[in-house]
C-alpha cells in the first residue's frame, strides 16, 4: 500500500473548490482514480461519473506533489 496526497479542483453550484485528500492506494494494482472513488464511498466506474454524483463541474484530480508524479512516470 502507498499513501498519496491528491488535489481535486472544480466547481460546485458555481463556486470554485479545492480539496486536498490523503488517499491510500491498495496493493492489488489499485489506481489513484479507484482510490479516490473508494474514498468517497462510491460505486462509480470512473472519476467523471464520481464528479457527476457529487455535483462537481469542470473538475479534475492531480497529485499534490509533482515529484511523486515524476517518480511514477519513470
C-alpha positions in Angstrom: 0.0 0.0 0.0 1.1 3.6 -0.6 -0.3 6.9 0.5 -0.6 9.8 -1.9 -1.7 13.4 -1.5 -4.3 14.2 -4.2 -5.8 17.5 -5.2 -9.3 17.8 -6.6 -10.3 21.1 -8.1 -13.6 22.1 -9.7 -16.8 23.9 -9.1 -19.9 23.1 -7.1 -23.1 25.2 -7.6 -21.0 27.8 -9.4 -18.4 28.1 -6.6 -14.8 27.0 -7.2 -13.4 24.5 -4.8 -10.1 22.9 -3.9 -9.8 19.7 -1.9 -6.6 18.1 -0.7 -7.0 14.4 0.1 -4.7 11.8 1.6 -5.6 8.6 -0.1 -4.3 5.0 0.4 -3.7 3.1 -2.8 -4.3 -0.6 -2.3 -1.8 -3.4 -3.1 -3.9 -5.1 -5.8 -2.8 -2.7 -8.5 -5.5 -0.2 -7.5 -5.1 3.1 -9.3 -5.3 6.6 -7.7 -8.6 7.1 -9.5 -10.1 4.0 -7.9 -8.7 5.0 -4.5 -10.4 8.5 -4.9 -13.7 6.8 -5.8 -13.4 4.4 -2.8 -12.5 7.5 -0.5 -16.0 8.9 -1.4 -17.7 5.5 -0.8 -18.9 5.4 -4.4 -19.5 2.6 -6.9 -18.8 5.0 -9.8 -17.0 3.4 -12.8 -14.6 6.4 -13.2 -13.7 9.8 -11.8 -16.1 11.6 -14.3 -19.1 9.6 -13.0 -18.0 10.3 -9.4 -17.9 14.0 -10.3 -21.5 13.8 -11.6 -22.6 12.0 -8.5 -21.1 14.7 -6.3 -22.4 17.6 -8.5 -18.9 18.8 -9.4 -18.4 20.6 -12.7 -15.2 21.4 -14.6 -13.2 19.3 -12.2 -10.0 17.2 -12.3 -7.6 15.5 -9.9 -3.9 15.6 -9.8 -1.0 14.8 -7.5 -0.3 17.4 -4.8 3.4 16.7 -5.2 4.7 16.9 -8.7 7.8 14.9 -7.7 5.5 11.9 -6.9 4.1 12.1 -10.4 7.6 12.2 -12.0 8.7 9.1 -10.0 5.6 7.2 -11.1 6.2 8.1 -14.7 9.8 6.6 -14.6 
